[in-house]
Amino acid sequence: MRALRLPKWLGLSPPVLPAQQAYDLWAESYPPRPHNPVMEAEQNVVAPLIATTTPSRALDVGTGTGRYLPLLAATGAPVVVGLDLSMAMLTRHLSLATRVCADGCRLPFVDRSFELVTSSLMAGDVERLGEWIAEMGRVLMPGGHLIYSDFHPSWAEEGWRRTFRGPEGQLFEVGYCPHSIDAHLSALEGAALHVRTIREPRCPGHRSPVVVAFHAVKRVRTAIALRPR
């Protein structure tokens, strides 16, 4: 993936593909590691957040080739699950973690299934941000952690675009749904998730942040004992 500015009036705009089609095409050359400065900046702030948790069950939504699964396993979680809509991406996994092919906006798990849910740079693939965050909140146990990242709103402001080359070298663009930080905060609040940390890392040579990462905790509802009159 690269952040490019390609003036459309020059006729250089590559075909724009929906997320699933793009990732199916990209899977053959997509490595299970940070392979560009944006992903490195993202993982440098997200990995320490994951390391602060001690879940027994962890889920990575939009796992792709499983870049974050070793980090989830390193927390000591006995159960680690990677979920992605692209079967082509899942078949590229080197991890021994459980893999599930499903829609990240309709998770095939019962309520309160996990103590930790992560998602790396998938939010830009999601049009209805609130529904996506609510779904991850649904499968979290009270007190559980949601740690996820998105391309920073500066992408839309700077005109950056997500591009990759297919197996035959053709340039493609991945469709992108920009979300403001206020939209993230509103969605997290609506899902009863308390924001603990926000990170906005930059890359060398970029004046604006390239990623925004959130660490939120699902609120624990406490019962109030009423004294009889």
Summary of the structure (lengths in Angstrom):
residues: 229
radius of gyration: 18.2
end to end distance: 65.6
largest distance: 78.1
contacts: 734
relative contact order: 0.19
helix: 29%
strand: 27%
